[in-house]
Every structure is written in structure tokens, then in C-alpha cells.
């Protein structure tokens, strides 16, 4: 799908989270990423989708999550947006700080950053948009070219 | 694959065999309910066998932390057994590997409870 962009508009449900995750894994494999990289990409997308559905849209049936996947040739770019009240990146606590280590939540964005090469957070009116970028190494490019 | 949990007793320790995905929704709820039920019944030595857990997301990690603190607050101990590489790596990057007592042999794990 080099140069192609695929977009979905999904309801604010757990099924949509699973849909976004599964599509990410399939498209990453198609783009030539290794199995381990595909799993990291799909986990990061899952975390962003959970963030959109749970924290952003709060399961509101009137609010949608949009997910788009683009293979630029150099990287896989996944954008996940919600229509919630918005998120200030400055308010995100460090889940590795000793005082936060035993907190039940707050690790999603940290995991996205751990699994992807770049994570951008943009405030929308209304909502939040996450852009997750995984750059392709030479192995992934060769793998896709041979398909 | 949905999450499944079954419990058995080994020398006074409750071993919980978990399989599938511990993720937001059903997987996290099953883990939470299982641990709360055990604590409610007075179990204070709980060993979570994660050998057949294929996937954990941040909600699942949160649920493990919550289980750990719930049992500890009741004066008990909760330990983890048989981590897959994926789960091991997740606990490493979230710095939780040193918080949990992690074992890779059931007999050793069971005998390690006070």
C-alpha cells in the first residue's frame, strides 16, 4: 500500500479498539515489518485507540474515533483522533516515577512512545489526535519489495 | 482469544492459571473478580501463573498492579509465575519487574511464600 492511505470512522466501543489493533497488525505486516515490529505497532495503536474511546470519547455513542493508516514508503504513519474534551500533554504524569509506579493507570502513552519511533499529540477542537510513526529499516523495505 | 482463569490449591498457596489476553474489558474484569473473590474468601498466598497469557495491554498491567496492592493491603502476598518474553519485556520497560516477585518454577514459587 505504498503511498496509500486507509481511514476508518469507528464507534466509541471496545470492538472498535480491537478493529483498529487488528488492522494495524495486518497493514504493518503488508508493509514488510517484522513480526515483532508488527506486534509493537499494533500494541501502540491499541493503546491510542483505548485512549480515544475510553478517556477521550468516554464511550459516548455520539462521538466517533477516526483511525488512518498510511505507508509513506519510509514509514508507517497511524493517526487516531477522538472527539473528547482534549488532553494537555503537559498533564501526563511519568508512570516510571516512584510515586506513580503502583498506580493502576497512566501507562498508555508511555507504551506508545516505547513501541513507536515517534509519537505526536495534537489538540483538536474538540478532541485529541495521536500520530504514531514507525520508520522502516532496510529489512522491511526489502521484504515489501519482494511481495 | 478471551481470558480464562482457573484456581487450584498447592500446599496452602492458591495458584491461578490464566490464559488468553488480559486487556481492557473482559480480560481485566475476570482477573479483578478472581483476585477479589480469593481475597474475600481469605486467601493470602496467591500465585498468578501467566504462562499461557498471550498479551497484556496497559489496562492489564494496571490490573496486575491493582491485584498486587489489594492482596498486600490485606496482609497477603501475590507473586507471578512463568512470564512469557512479551510480558517479561512489558514489566521491564514499565519498571514493574522489580516490584513483583517473579518466579519461573512452580515448586520454588510455592515454597517461597511465608
Interface residues (C-beta under 8 A of the other chain):
Chain A: X14 X17 X39 X43 X46 X47 X50 X54 X95 X96 X101 X102 X103 X104 X105 X107 X108 X110 X111 X114
Chain B: X23 X24 X25 X57 X58 X59 X61 X62 X63 X65 X66 X68 X69 X86 X90 X93 X94 X95 X96 X99
